[in-house]
Amino acid sequence: MNTDSSFRLIDAHVHAPPDSLSASGVAAWLDIEASMEQAGPRQAVVVQFERDMSSTLNTVSWAEGMASVCAVAGWVDVTAPGIEASLDRVAGSTKFKSIALPVFLEVDNHWLVTPDVLRGLKAVAERELAVDVRVEPRQLPSVGALAAAIPGLRIVVAHLGSPFIARSEREPWGVYMLNVASHANVYIKLSGLPALDSIPWNVAHHRLYVESIVRRFGYERLMFGSDWPLSLEWSTYQQVWDGALESAGPTTELQRQQLTSGTARSFYGLS
């Protein structure tokens, strides 16, 4: 494994522990730092999808003091008239890199390309920030439409777009992903798969979906994420790490570096 400090492995999808400044929160974070060190990653991208601006500000403030956090993706109300001021407020942190949008909670399949959202996301792109989206397959066409509408906006889709692995359904997810892949500004997170599978989860099930993503997006647009601590309900951190790498298939050293570090660094603008 390359131990050069310029090639620190990154877990690109971690949630901040509840009550991060409490004794239990500190203990939980020390636990994931130890788990990451054992598996390989040394740094994490923390995502905050809760639709509450104070939670985003608290996460950013907490992350500023954590050397193991290299970036934060946090929720901001992109439909608000004062979106510019909100963005400037969080962008004052050098660690704030992306807006996190829980699109799967929206009833409208095309919420991402409604006028108010587009206006807000144009302001995001103007500040060279990215956007993390968590969607269901029904919303994937809107991801492609957003990518076309704002080609300068970097978009990453969490959990492979949440295919229904437990039901062995590959369509229409596969067709939607084929169309989304044509937009070079869309990236994918190899994250959250155990939660999408039946219990016990199986790498062979995941590989059917991951291989398709690798063919369409390449490793240069694919990044690993553990979905910790939610993933602990199904697996240890080491099991998630090993399962994800196995599902991605045989890789060259360069491809593995892209999956475990390079893509995240490029997407989030990390040095």
CORHUHU-V544090 format. One record per residue. RES is the residue in one small letter. PHI is phi in whole degrees, -180 to 180 (NA if undefined). BURIAL is + if it has 9 or more other ideal C-beta (glycine too) atoms within 8 Angstrom, else -. Layout:
BEGIN
res: {RES;RES}
phi: {PHI;PHI}
burial: {BURIAL;BURIAL}
END
This chain:
BEGIN
res: {m;n;t;d;s;s;f;r;l;i;d;a;h;v;h;a;p;p;d;s;l;s;a;s;g;v;a;a;w;l;d;i;e;a;s;m;e;q;a;g;p;r;q;a;v;v;v;q;f;e;r;d;m;s;s;t;l;n;t;v;s;w;a;e;g;m;a;s;v;c;a;v;a;g;w;v;d;v;t;a;p;g;i;e;a;s;l;d;r;v;a;g;s;t;k;f;k;s;i;a;l;p;v;f;l;e;v;d;n;h;w;l;v;t;p;d;v;l;r;g;l;k;a;v;a;e;r;e;l;a;v;d;v;r;v;e;p;r;q;l;p;s;v;g;a;l;a;a;a;i;p;g;l;r;i;v;v;a;h;l;g;s;p;f;i;a;r;s;e;r;e;p;w;g;v;y;m;l;n;v;a;s;h;a;n;v;y;i;k;l;s;g;l;p;a;l;d;s;i;p;w;n;v;a;h;h;r;l;y;v;e;s;i;v;r;r;f;g;y;e;r;l;m;f;g;s;d;w;p;l;s;l;e;w;s;t;y;q;q;v;w;d;g;a;l;e;s;a;g;p;t;t;e;l;q;r;q;q;l;t;s;g;t;a;r;s;f;y;g;l;s}
phi: {NA;-69;-104;-56;-62;-77;-123;-82;-67;-125;-93;-90;-154;-129;-97;-66;-67;-58;51;-58;-91;-79;-61;-69;-66;-63;-64;-64;-70;-62;-66;-72;-60;-67;-66;-64;-61;-68;-80;149;-62;-115;-135;-137;-97;-94;-110;-129;-94;-63;-82;-152;-65;-65;-65;-64;-64;-66;-65;-63;-61;-64;-65;-58;-96;-111;-64;-81;-100;-97;-161;-127;-115;-131;-70;-139;-72;-74;-94;-72;-58;-97;-58;-61;-67;-64;-66;-64;-66;-77;-71;-68;-86;-69;-93;-80;-123;-155;-92;-105;-120;-82;-63;-61;-81;-83;-74;-73;-63;-112;-55;-61;-116;-74;-55;-64;-68;-61;-60;-65;-73;-66;-66;-61;-64;-62;-93;60;-90;-105;-139;-98;-124;-111;-126;-100;-52;-60;-101;-61;-57;-71;-65;-64;-65;-65;-60;-74;-71;-130;-63;-86;-95;-82;-125;-124;-100;-75;57;58;81;56;-65;-86;-64;-61;-99;56;-93;-109;-126;-85;-50;-63;-67;-60;-66;-59;-71;-63;-62;-70;-99;-67;-91;-108;-118;-132;-102;-84;-148;68;-69;-56;-70;-89;-96;-75;-106;-77;-73;-139;-59;-61;-63;-65;-60;-59;-92;-68;-59;-64;-66;-60;-62;-90;-106;77;-68;-72;-125;-129;-136;-78;-146;-86;65;-66;-89;-59;-66;-65;-68;-115;-157;-79;-61;-61;-65;-65;-60;-63;-64;-65;-65;-66;-67;-77;83;-60;-131;-76;-61;-64;-64;-66;-64;-63;-66;-103;-162;-59;-65;-63;-62;-67;-64;-90;66;-92;-75}
burial: {-;-;-;-;-;-;+;+;+;+;+;+;+;+;+;+;+;-;-;+;-;-;-;+;+;+;-;+;+;-;-;+;+;-;+;+;-;-;+;-;+;+;+;+;+;+;+;+;+;-;-;-;+;-;+;+;+;+;+;+;-;+;+;-;-;-;-;+;+;+;+;+;+;+;+;+;+;+;-;-;-;-;+;-;-;+;+;+;-;+;+;-;+;-;+;+;+;+;+;+;+;+;+;+;-;-;-;-;-;+;+;+;+;+;-;-;+;+;+;+;+;+;+;+;+;-;+;-;+;+;+;+;+;+;+;-;+;-;+;+;+;+;+;+;+;+;+;-;-;+;-;-;+;+;+;+;+;+;+;+;+;+;+;+;+;-;-;-;-;+;-;-;+;+;-;+;+;+;+;+;+;-;+;-;+;+;+;+;+;+;+;+;+;+;+;+;+;-;-;-;+;-;+;-;+;+;+;+;+;+;+;+;+;+;-;+;+;-;+;+;+;+;+;+;+;+;+;+;-;+;+;+;-;-;+;-;+;+;-;+;+;+;+;+;+;-;+;+;-;-;+;-;-;-;+;+;+;+;+;+;+;+;+;+;+;-;+;+;-;+;-}
END
